[in-house]
Amino acid sequence: MVKIRLQRFGAHKAPKYRIVAADSRSPRDGKFLEILGTYNPLTNPATVTVDAEKVNAWIAKGAQPTTTVKNILVANKVIAK
């Protein structure tokens, strides 16, 4: 199953995340299928850049967003509640 989830990168105590489509069996920071956007929680407000077309294409193919990613996408009006 393909999941749309966060992949952590950045320095120690300065996290940044990529929003990626990845196989659910791969590790958090492991192999992924495609980068869909980025998320930086340290800025105020949090900075989010997302390619809505890619996200909607993966969801149409059956990919499931994690709870956190779903909340981010709904807040940025990429997907409906």
N, C-alpha and C positions, 0 to 999 in steps of 0.2 A: 504494500500500500504506500502511496506517495503522500507525504505530509508537507504542509507549508509551515515552516517553523523558523525560529531564530537561531543563528549561528554566531557565537561570540567571537569577537576579535578586539584588538586594542590592547593598551598597556594594563599592567597590574593596577587595580583600583580605578581604572578609567575605561569602563566597558563601552563598547560599541557593538552593534549587532547588524548582521546581514539577514534579510528575510529571504529564505531560500526554499526551493522545492527539493526535497530529499526523500530517499527511501526510508521508511520508518525503522528499518533494521540497522541503518548506519549510525555511527556515534554523532553526538551533538556537533562537534567541530570537524567531522569527517567529510567523506565524499558527498557531493550534492549534485543535483541535476541542472539547476539553473538559479542564478541570482535574480531575485525579483525586486529588491529594494534594500534600503538601509534604515536603521533606527538608532538614534542617539538619545538616551534617556537623561544625560547629564545637562543638556541645555534647558533653558527655561523659556518657553515650553519645549517639550521634547521634539526633536527634529526627526521627521519621517519623510523619506522619499520612496515612492512606490510606483512601479510600472503597472498601472491598472489593467492594461490589455493582457499582459503576461499572467497576472494573478487570475483574471477571469478565465483565461484560456486553460490554466491548470485546474481551476475549480470545475470547469466544464468537462475536463478529462477524468474527473473523479478524485482529485486531490483534496485532502481534508486539512483545513487550517487548525493549528493548536488554539487553545483558549486565549492565550496572550496575543497571538497574531490576529485572531478573529477580532478581539477588542481593538487592536490598533487599526485594522482595516475598516471597521465600522466607524470608529472615531474620525477617520480621514475620508469617509464616504466613498470608499472603494467598493465595498459590498454592502448590501442591505442587512438589517438585523435579522 
